[in-house]
Amino acid sequence: MNRRSFLQVTLASAAALVGYSVIANAEERRRGGGSPGATPSAAAAGLSALVDPNDPAAKAVTYVHVNTQVKDKNLQTERTGVKFKDQKCKSCAFYVKDKEAKVNGKTAAPCQMPFATGKAVAAEGWCTSWAKRA
Ligand code: SF4
């Protein structure tokens, strides 16, 4: 293969890759997973399900899908200057905001705490590990 042929093959391959990428992105958006500014689908974000609040590991940290479900007054305390009503997963340092998606009809995202591995926590949720986002 001479230099000219090599360059032609290389350019054709690059063009094919760009074309494939454009088509793949369009298909992802068509399925509701990738349009800019839109909440991606759970599948597109790699999230399968919400954490089950009845799971023993979730119960150990009193995880709930909505922070108003916390009935224990002793837990409804201000932390690092944040009132309890404003302590939600979406304002927590462990909430992976850039992977936020709709999961079972709720806005949710992965949480970096081990009890939530492979699952998503609800944006409006809460647990005793809540920590103020920097
Ligand atoms: S650590 Fe933070 S993001 Fe994770 S469940 Fe608890 S409050 Fe929600």
Residues whose N, C-alpha, C, O or C-beta is under 5 A from the ligand:
A	BS01	SF4	K88 C89 C92 F94 Y95 C111 M113 V121 G125 W126 C127 S129 W130 A131
